[in-house]
Amino acid sequence: MDRTTRIAVVGAGLGGMTAAGLLQAAGFTVSVYEQAAAFSRIGAGIHFSSNVMLVMRRLGIEQALSAIGLHPDAFVSRKWDTGEILFELPLDAGREAHYGAAYINVHRGDLHAVMETALTRGSLQFNKRLRALDDTGDVIRLEFEDGTQAEADLVVGADGVNSKVREFVLGPGRPQYTGQIAHRAVFPSALLNGLPIRACTKWWGEGNHILVYYMTQTREEVYLVSSAPQAEWSEMTSFVPCDRDEFLSVFDGYHPELRQVIEAAPEVTKWPVFARERIPCWHKNRIVLLGDACHAMKPYMAAGAAMAIEDAAVLARCIGEIGRRGPAESFAWYEANRMPRVNKVQDISSQNIWLRQPVDPDWLFKYDACQIPLVAPAAAAPAP
């Protein structure tokens, strides 16, 4: 295999788009297949920490994202009832220089629009829900529910927590509901009626929390996302509208400032939190997984997307050596260099302790997936 290798990326989420862009830049022929009909500016925000922005730099879109995203001066952790500041992590220009790149908040819809510009025109196809994969040994055939087919020499499964590609690697299996739900809301900041809020604040409660931040440079939109226990999730959809009184009751007794913010939200949705058990292998023959398809985790470090993007960067580097090493060895290098770090993030995220108390985030934020020396599989360290 060489640069003529045809690569199919299934899933146009953040990890899939990053992998496709980097592999195309390396000279590979890459097609991206996304089940959605189109990207839409649905309401959701995301943090892009410095380690992610370093990958965006390699993609050539760092400046475009920096121009539209909000640059918070700090990540602030506050106690739910008194408002006491538990920890404040500076994210100013000095910290940007220290970490090597900025930390931004951005709207997912705006993010997707910028990331699409990093792909070769015409390489992203929508309405492509995967039905079947057939690895003949010579070629991998992909069959989609619209009746169309495609062929590839390698397949990257970047299709999320409910990954169809994962089934062909590991067999049938469902993600586990964690007993936690998330509330989400996006609304115009004008509805705050002049209430001054910090750019990025997490309010820590007893068994629940809520994160509030601006998503754009203009501070015109506020995003809030919470975590709260819910014993069961029986809905057949990925999210449902949430009764406003139900939502407000979850945060009864919270500090008046936070109450004023959440009472301003005109509409709230409720989402289940799913996760996956760890698996010892992320590939089978010429099919490989990244992101939530192989290590879906609780979202309490705001690092799930970051891990998928880092996966994509390291995977692209390893695939770049596929002509010399072959698929099996290249994927072994990928797993050896990603699994220890992902496992560490997964453990911390599950505990929901990140940035509640003083912590040194250098190990997370200063990691450059495009530059860090890769270690051979047998020499891989147990932790990053």
Buried (B, 14 or more C-beta within 10 A) or exposed (E): BEEEBBBBBBBBBBBBBBBBBBBBBEEBBBBBBBBEEEBEEEBBBBBBBBBBBBBBBBBEBBEBBBEBBBBBBBBBBBBBBEBEEBBBBBBEEEBBEEBBBBBBBBBBBBBBBBBBEBBBEEBBBEBBBBBEBEBEEEEBBBBBEEEEEBBBBBBBBBBBBBBBBBBBBBEEEEBEBBEBBBBBBBBEBEEBEEEEBBBBBBBBBEEBBBBBBBBBBEEEBBBBBBBBEBEEBEEEEEBBEBEBEEBBEBBEEBBEBBBEBBBBBEEBBBBBBBBBEEBEBBBBBBBBBBBBBBBBBBBBBBBBBBBBBBBBBBBBBBBBBBEEBEBEBBBBBBBBBBBBBBBBBBEBBBEBEBBBEEBEBEBBBBBBBBEBEBEEBEEBEEEB
